[in-house]
């Protein structure tokens, strides 16, 4: 038997879209799926491609690498515009040129409304079906809604029990914007890059353990269920088949009001993927969540 995830969350910055495209082609050719239409494929516009001239070129590159004619969803990865970098110079471009003796972030004066207009053009040209943003807050969305011709379909943000995004969830619900939470399990994926400490792990928190034992579920399943039950989709990742099965087994139980209240009290407004934390070593300070 085979286990399938049909929502593929990709990005230029992940550096593996060509390999993902090969996997999609293989899945179709070997009959695991009948057609590309059975998949929901997301990618993200990197910071160096925010200008109106660069947005369609960036999409072209992503579609070429993925072997696709269109995306189901295209997201602005960060509300931060960086100096344009050609594909020939380096790809994916990352935050800085690692070859520099002292890697330094170079910003570009491109306003978000210019980038959004170019994103809307992609929808008008049927190359993208939905557009949205990542790593934004309510104030940015509120401003964007004043000039957007096409509403954002999705907002993707870091969301876990230590960063619950309650106001953003409520705001997006008002405007019928879907929220997708990444890093639903919190700290583990950031430990290897020095952006979290062992004490930051919600997986070991006694409140989460207590709820998990009560429902005969794992801590990870409790946190994924919490995310779904409180208003966001999730995109957990794992390379272990057993964990993939576990991550999908969250629809056979419901957290009680007491469970939800206990988790609500864990809120710390703690961001792990915070440019304000990792940019100083790149000679920049961008506190986008303040």
Secondary structure, DSSP 8 states (H G I E B T S, - for coil): ------EEE--GGGT-HHHHHHHHHHHHHTTSSS-GGG-EEEEEE-GGG-SHHHHHHHHHHHHHHHT-S-BSEEEES-S--B----TTT-SS--SS-TTSTT----B----HHHHHHHHHHHHHTTSBS-EEEES--HHHHHHHHHH-SS--SEEEEE-BTTB--HHHHHHHHHTT-EEEEE-TTTTHHHHTTTS--GGG-GGG-HHHHHHHHHHT--HHHHHHHHHHHTT-EE----S-HHHHHHHH--SS----HHHHHHHHTT-----SS-HHHHSGGGT----TT-
